[in-house]
Amino acid sequence: MSENNPLRPGAHESVAWNFKLLAHHELQGFGGMGEGLSIQIAKDGRRILWLAHESAPKNFTALDVTDPRKPRVVVQTDLPQSHMRSNSLEVVGDTMVVAYQVQKVGLQPAGFEIFDVSVPEQPKSIAFVDRSGPHSRGVHQLWFADGEYVHMAAGAPDFEASHPLDDQFYQIFDIRNPSKPAEVGRWWLPGTRKSDAAPPPVRHQKPLYDMGFRAHNTNVYPQRPDRCYLGYIDGGMFIMDISDKSRPKPIAHWDNSPPYHGFTHTILPLFERNLLVMTDESVVDNADDWPKLIWILDAREETKPIPISTCPLPQREAFAGRGGRFGAHNIHENVPLPTSWQSDQIVIGTFFNGGLRAYDISNAYQPREIGVFVPPAPPLAPTGAIQLNDVFVDERGIVYTVDRHVGGVYILEMDF
């Protein structure tokens, strides 16, 4: 550890405070991982962690984590094209849905695919939904938790954005018949479609930070199945009324940018506490878009969420020079499935080269850090530092976090 600060490692040092590393798996040399982490309990009792890859050549990997100290690859699949990625996936029972996004508009295939994973070693395609088109890059993120509907951030063949960065919007698909998925609803920020009557939104002023007015996470929970908690990148966060899925409509909006630098990513509702947890993603190297934070909002008045605190972030100088991105990204989202850990007191999130961080938010006005895990830079890391990208915690309290470039998956125990 660094002499000056035990929580400020050098690029090749590690920090573990209240997290214990159980295992590290580089996934057979294909350790660049996206935002898809989901647990399946197979028919024979095995616990299978499904992981989406950040980029080609691999599509998804299944890892047997029944014994979290001895993870083992069950299957690893290839993408059909080098210009695509499967950044996001979710599993419910024996059904898995995988998002496909391409590097440029017009390329194929782009959309999402439904798989039967009842035999994890032999995933079988049930259906592919094409969302490619002359102005579409396909599906970036999806949410599939009830076994019936896929909520997603995606382009579409019939949607031309008013600005090329605004090409993803909120879409809902009914997959109750998984062989015949059907779009049932969509919503976009007014002015982001070329034919809209509303004027286009005002771009963020610094070109470096104009990341687009487009959808990202699309979270829906059984406590409020008539709501979608929607991150809209440079458009802030929306609470959507989806009681009529054919006509989603916003009922609340909060945006912190400007003066901050946009890229609203995830909104996690904590229903019993009337709170929202919101993350902004760091997307620029060397912390040039600092600070990217985890925000706590008071949601007692649903139509008027109010920020009341942020989770403490290390000083920019501690990590900005280590290489790659530094700042918030995603959090454990309390996915409403039996295989997911649930907490409205602790938030666990990834911070790229700042590693994995845990916060006690029992006092929502004064969140405090209670755990840190920063592994050393993986061999061949292109930025020279770890870039922890996503996190999922299973119902046993086992933590899975992944590196964006080469490091694969790290499996941890919580000690708090």
Phi, psi and omega per residue, in radians:
M1 nan 2.772 3.106
S2 -1.129 2.428 3.134
E3 -1.077 -0.675 -3.007
N4 -1.354 -0.548 -3.046
N5 -2.634 1.996 -3.090
P6 -1.135 -0.240 3.118
L7 -1.854 0.287 3.119
R8 -2.173 1.512 -3.059
P9 -1.381 2.760 2.877
G10 -1.360 3.026 -3.034
A11 -1.041 -0.512 -3.070
H12 -1.977 0.327 3.034
E13 -1.913 2.896 3.141
S14 -2.249 2.736 3.082
V15 -2.289 2.312 3.013
A16 -2.453 1.889 3.108
W17 -2.166 1.970 -3.115
N18 1.159 0.234 2.894
F19 -2.197 2.416 3.095
K20 -2.044 2.166 3.125
L21 -1.306 2.111 3.102
L22 -1.643 -0.671 -3.096
A23 -2.835 2.729 3.051
H24 -2.374 2.235 -3.122
H25 -2.222 2.195 -3.105
E26 -1.528 0.062 3.000
L27 1.018 0.834 3.012
Q28 1.054 0.585 3.089
G29 1.507 0.073 3.116
F30 -2.098 1.209 -2.961
G31 -1.752 0.310 3.069
G32 -1.528 1.858 -2.939
M33 -1.991 2.555 -3.100
G34 -1.604 -2.413 -3.061
E35 -1.979 0.349 -3.128
G36 -1.896 1.926 3.070
L37 -2.380 2.129 -3.078
S38 -2.624 2.459 -3.090
I39 -1.814 2.352 3.016
Q40 -2.085 2.417 2.925
I41 -1.711 1.907 -3.080
A42 -1.225 2.884 -3.087
K43 -1.069 -0.482 3.123
D44 -1.567 0.143 3.066
G45 1.636 -0.150 3.130
R46 -1.175 2.570 3.072
R47 -1.734 2.029 -3.058
I48 -1.947 2.149 3.029
L49 -1.668 2.066 3.085
W50 -1.688 2.345 -3.061
L51 -2.292 2.344 3.056
A52 -1.603 2.500 3.137
H53 -1.602 2.575 -3.112
E54 -1.221 -0.536 -3.077
S55 -2.750 2.965 3.118
A56 -1.065 2.756 0.240
P57 -1.615 -0.163 -3.017
K58 -1.594 2.591 3.128
N59 -1.617 -1.272 3.087
F60 -2.491 2.787 3.122
T61 -2.220 2.446 3.000
A62 -1.903 2.261 -3.087
L63 -2.126 2.179 3.057
D64 -1.341 1.977 -3.124
V65 -2.067 0.502 3.089
T66 -0.936 -0.833 2.923
D67 -1.772 1.838 -3.042
P68 -1.129 -0.245 3.101
R69 -1.469 -0.221 -3.087
K70 -2.347 1.121 3.138
P71 -1.168 2.574 -3.096
R72 -2.471 2.305 3.105
V73 -1.183 2.243 3.104
V74 -1.677 -0.779 3.100
V75 -2.728 2.614 3.063
Q76 -2.487 2.183 -3.002
T77 -1.967 2.795 -3.138
D78 -1.776 2.597 2.988
L79 -1.335 2.635 3.135
P80 -1.262 -0.394 -3.112
Q81 -2.419 2.638 -3.124
S82 -1.353 -0.250 -3.078
H83 -1.633 0.286 -3.105
M84 -2.253 2.923 3.054
R85 -2.534 2.791 3.105
S86 -2.043 1.228 -2.978
N87 -1.156 -0.395 -2.974
S88 -2.437 2.470 3.029
L89 -2.674 2.792 3.047
E90 -2.551 2.566 3.114
V91 -2.160 2.294 2.986
V92 -2.208 2.058 -3.087
G93 1.081 -2.103 3.119
D94 -1.892 0.330 3.137
T95 -1.997 2.241 3.103
M96 -2.101 2.420 3.078
V97 -2.062 2.288 -3.059
V98 -2.157 2.312 3.111
A99 -1.561 2.461 3.080
Y100 -2.169 2.165 3.088
Q101 -2.182 2.450 -3.141
V102 -1.834 2.868 -3.042
Q103 -1.244 -0.547 -3.093
K104 -2.386 2.667 3.093
V105 -1.059 2.562 3.085
G106 1.609 -0.300 -3.139
L107 -1.360 2.761 3.135
Q108 -2.353 2.746 -0.070
P109 -1.434 2.615 3.102
A110 -2.502 2.274 -3.111
G111 2.729 -2.380 3.021
F112 -2.536 2.717 -3.080
E113 -2.230 2.481 3.120
I114 -1.870 2.287 -3.100
F115 -2.134 2.557 2.887
D116 -1.604 2.029 -3.131
V117 -2.012 0.512 3.130
S118 -1.039 -0.518 2.942
V119 -1.960 1.740 -3.001
P120 -0.978 -0.567 3.139
E121 -1.189 -0.298 -3.048
Q122 -2.342 1.202 3.088
P123 -1.082 2.336 -3.089
K124 -2.072 2.272 3.134
S125 -1.234 2.305 3.067
I126 -1.746 -0.762 -3.112
A127 -2.794 2.629 3.015
F128 -2.138 2.277 3.128
V129 -1.884 2.041 -3.075
D130 -1.449 2.091 3.039
R131 -2.070 0.323 3.115
S132 -1.320 2.895 3.123
G133 2.988 3.071 -3.069
P134 -1.140 -0.277 3.141
H135 -2.256 0.332 -3.041
S136 -2.167 2.448 3.005
R137 -1.815 0.135 3.111
G138 1.604 -2.546 -3.001
V139 -1.864 2.226 3.113
H140 -1.635 -0.802 -3.057
Q141 -2.433 2.591 3.050
L142 -2.488 2.737 3.103
W143 -2.243 2.140 -3.109
F144 -2.465 1.764 -3.028
A145 -2.268 -0.328 -3.078
D146 -1.777 -0.009 -3.119
G147 1.337 0.065 -3.058
E148 -2.181 -0.729 -3.035
Y149 -2.177 2.479 2.995
V150 -1.857 2.136 3.044
H151 -1.831 2.359 -2.990
M152 -2.673 2.782 2.981
A153 -1.817 2.045 -2.980
A154 -2.768 2.829 2.895
G155 -1.550 -3.092 -3.140
A156 -2.686 2.690 -3.128
P157 -1.045 -0.479 -3.040
D158 -1.824 0.294 -3.082
F159 -2.081 2.093 3.047
E160 -1.978 2.043 -3.102
A161 -1.284 2.635 3.083
S162 -1.256 -0.338 3.057
H163 -2.436 2.453 -3.054
P164 -1.035 -0.423 -3.137
L165 -1.408 -0.077 -3.058
D166 -1.825 0.558 -2.917
D167 -1.507 -0.060 3.126
Q168 -1.926 2.352 3.075
F169 -2.418 3.037 -3.058
Y170 -1.414 2.243 3.124
Q171 -2.352 2.603 3.118
I172 -2.170 2.275 3.082
F173 -2.117 2.371 3.034
D174 -1.543 2.067 3.116
I175 -2.113 0.509 3.098
R176 -1.065 -0.544 2.873
N177 -1.785 1.668 -2.976
P178 -1.136 -0.320 3.093
S179 -1.425 -0.207 -3.133
K180 -2.401 1.194 3.114
P181 -1.102 2.586 -3.106
A182 -2.438 2.307 3.038
E183 -1.210 2.319 -3.138
V184 -2.079 -0.274 -3.134
G185 -2.933 2.764 3.095
R186 -2.724 2.712 3.064
W187 -2.649 2.469 3.030
W188 -2.371 2.770 3.100
L189 -1.136 2.141 -3.118
P190 -0.935 2.363 -3.119
G191 1.704 -0.181 -3.135
T192 -1.591 -0.143 3.015
R193 -1.749 2.459 -3.012
K194 -1.020 -0.597 -3.083
S195 -1.591 0.120 -3.096
D196 -1.169 2.570 3.027
A197 -1.294 -0.553 3.136
A198 -1.212 2.579 3.090
P199 -1.227 2.673 3.074
P200 -1.071 2.594 3.117
P201 -1.138 2.686 3.122
V202 -1.232 2.207 -3.113
R203 -1.194 2.633 2.988
H204 -1.108 2.493 -2.861
Q205 -1.237 -0.688 -3.126
K206 -1.448 2.112 -3.095
P207 -0.945 -0.589 -3.124
L208 -1.050 -0.526 -3.035
Y209 -1.850 0.146 3.027
D210 -1.423 1.672 -3.057
M211 -1.807 -0.049 3.049
G212 1.868 2.593 3.027
F213 -1.722 1.517 -3.075
R214 -2.604 2.773 -3.065
A215 -1.248 2.626 2.966
H216 -2.223 -1.792 -3.094
N217 -1.340 2.537 -2.992
T218 -2.304 1.121 -2.946
N219 -1.437 2.352 3.123
V220 -2.352 2.336 -3.032
Y221 -2.197 2.621 -3.092
P222 -1.157 -0.400 3.087
Q223 -1.103 -0.539 3.089
R224 -2.441 1.296 -3.119
P225 -1.147 -0.171 3.102
D226 -1.636 0.230 -3.134
R227 -2.260 2.465 2.924
C228 -2.051 2.314 3.112
Y229 -1.765 1.825 -2.836
L230 -1.949 2.094 2.966
G231 -1.530 2.340 -3.036
Y232 -2.188 0.631 3.061
I233 0.883 -1.946 -3.096
D234 -1.336 -0.041 3.118
G235 -1.670 0.015 -3.130
G236 1.437 -2.700 -3.097
M237 -1.979 2.586 3.092
F238 -2.256 2.491 2.852
I239 -1.778 2.110 -3.052
M240 -1.831 2.353 2.967
D241 -1.462 1.987 3.126
I242 -2.059 0.485 3.079
S243 -1.035 -0.572 2.931
D244 -1.914 1.745 -3.041
K245 -1.119 -0.338 3.117
S246 -1.336 -0.242 -3.106
R247 -2.457 1.201 3.071
P248 -1.059 2.456 3.126
K249 -2.493 2.468 -3.136
P250 -1.311 2.429 3.048
I251 -2.077 -0.191 3.080
A252 -2.651 2.609 -3.134
H253 -2.580 2.353 2.993
W254 -2.468 2.359 -3.075
D255 -2.402 2.289 -3.131
N256 -1.772 0.040 -2.982
S257 -2.289 2.233 -0.125
P258 -1.208 2.842 0.266
P259 -1.509 -0.189 3.122
Y260 -1.379 -3.047 -2.923
H261 -1.915 0.425 2.952
G262 1.276 -2.815 -3.104
F263 1.138 0.970 3.001
T264 -1.124 2.214 -2.955
H265 -1.918 -1.092 -2.975
T266 -2.251 2.441 2.980
I267 -2.146 2.069 3.133
L268 -1.939 1.976 3.077
P269 -1.423 2.399 3.003
L270 -1.961 1.589 -2.851
F271 -1.090 -0.813 -3.061
E272 -1.192 -0.340 -3.111
R273 -1.825 -0.014 -3.116
N274 0.951 0.793 3.122
L275 -2.180 2.718 2.944
L276 -2.152 2.415 3.009
V277 -1.915 2.205 -3.051
M278 -2.243 2.396 3.088
T279 -2.033 2.551 2.949
D280 -1.928 2.314 -3.081
E281 -1.511 2.339 2.949
S282 -1.315 2.213 -3.072
V283 -2.246 0.112 -3.108
V284 -2.176 2.344 -3.125
D285 -1.134 2.799 3.041
N286 1.095 0.439 3.096
A287 1.006 0.527 3.126
D288 -1.215 -0.255 3.051
D289 -1.878 0.357 3.102
W290 -1.078 2.529 -0.021
P291 -1.618 2.423 2.965
K292 -1.909 2.114 -2.794
L293 -2.172 2.878 2.866
I294 -1.775 2.071 -3.079
W295 -1.764 2.551 2.999
I296 -1.967 2.222 -3.123
L297 -2.093 2.448 3.017
D298 -1.392 2.139 -3.098
A299 -2.051 0.447 3.129
R300 -1.058 -0.669 3.003
E301 -1.749 1.783 -2.959
E302 -0.978 -0.633 -3.069
T303 -1.422 -0.048 -3.079
K304 -2.472 1.181 3.103
P305 -1.137 2.454 -3.059
I306 -2.216 2.224 3.090
P307 -1.217 2.335 -3.139
I308 -2.119 -0.275 3.112
S309 -2.973 2.983 2.964
T310 -2.306 2.663 3.062
C311 -1.260 2.388 -3.046
P312 -1.091 2.297 -3.122
L313 -1.959 2.394 3.075
P314 -0.999 2.706 3.119
Q315 -1.041 2.526 -3.117
R316 -0.908 -0.706 -3.057
E317 -1.124 -0.374 -3.090
A318 -1.206 -0.515 -3.028
F319 -2.297 -0.215 -3.021
A320 -1.028 -0.594 -3.075
G321 -1.593 0.118 -3.060
R322 -1.469 -0.240 -3.130
G323 1.892 2.455 3.108
G324 1.303 -2.763 -3.082
R325 -1.499 2.660 2.981
F326 -2.470 2.166 3.135
G327 2.529 3.095 -3.062
A328 -1.106 2.720 2.972
H329 -2.422 -1.697 -3.093
N330 -1.969 2.921 3.113
I331 -2.246 2.842 2.944
H332 -1.127 2.211 -2.886
E333 -1.783 0.284 -3.124
N334 0.870 0.820 -3.127
V335 -0.933 2.239 -3.013
P336 -1.378 1.186 3.097
L337 -2.373 2.701 -3.111
P338 -1.075 -0.371 -3.099
T339 -1.571 0.110 -3.082
S340 -1.978 2.324 3.025
W341 -1.131 2.504 -3.138
Q342 -2.154 2.319 3.054
S343 -2.699 2.401 2.968
D344 -1.961 0.249 3.123
Q345 -1.971 -0.447 -3.061
I346 -2.180 2.345 3.063
V347 -2.008 2.288 3.110
I348 -2.129 2.198 -3.062
G349 -2.471 2.799 3.123
T350 -1.739 2.547 -3.062
F351 -2.314 0.529 3.131
F352 0.974 -2.067 -3.090
N353 -1.262 -0.153 3.013
G354 -1.460 0.034 3.022
G355 1.325 -2.632 -3.141
L356 -1.855 2.375 -3.078
R357 -2.383 2.455 3.138
A358 -2.042 2.476 -3.089
Y359 -2.293 2.377 2.982
D360 -1.545 2.032 3.138
I361 -1.981 0.477 3.110
S362 -1.028 -0.611 2.894
N363 -1.737 1.751 -3.004
A364 -1.147 -0.331 3.132
Y365 -1.453 -0.290 -3.108
Q366 -2.435 1.199 3.077
P367 -1.024 2.539 3.115
R368 -2.327 2.505 -3.130
E369 -1.311 2.331 -3.106
I370 -2.237 -0.013 3.129
G371 -2.896 2.528 3.124
V372 -2.484 2.424 2.976
F373 -2.398 2.018 3.088
V374 -2.228 1.776 3.124
P375 -1.316 2.840 3.075
P376 -1.173 2.854 3.098
A377 -1.048 2.277 3.083
P378 -1.143 2.636 2.996
P379 -0.961 2.416 3.125
L380 1.228 0.255 3.085
A381 -1.058 2.120 -3.038
P382 -1.141 -0.427 3.112
T383 -1.668 -0.124 -3.074
G384 1.392 0.196 -3.114
A385 -2.603 2.818 3.001
I386 -1.148 2.638 3.078
Q387 -2.398 1.255 -3.108
L388 -1.128 2.203 -2.853
N389 -1.888 -0.638 -3.068
D390 -2.687 2.879 -3.114
V391 -2.567 2.505 3.026
F392 -2.468 2.453 3.121
V393 -2.101 2.205 -3.141
D394 -1.496 3.035 -3.009
E395 -1.182 -0.222 3.051
R396 -1.432 -0.152 -3.045
G397 1.518 0.232 3.068
I398 -1.464 2.311 -3.045
V399 -1.821 2.324 3.078
Y400 -2.096 2.192 3.094
T401 -2.376 2.597 -2.953
V402 -2.249 2.647 3.081
D403 -1.598 2.491 -3.057
R404 -1.281 -0.444 -2.969
H405 -1.943 -1.039 -3.024
V406 -2.471 -0.193 -2.917
G407 -1.367 -0.274 -3.134
G408 1.347 -2.477 -3.009
V409 -2.036 2.429 3.073
Y410 -1.979 2.290 -3.084
I411 -1.994 2.208 -2.959
L412 -2.293 2.773 2.888
E413 -1.837 2.529 3.008
M414 -1.529 2.511 3.115
D415 -2.190 0.822 3.114
F416 -2.583 nan nan
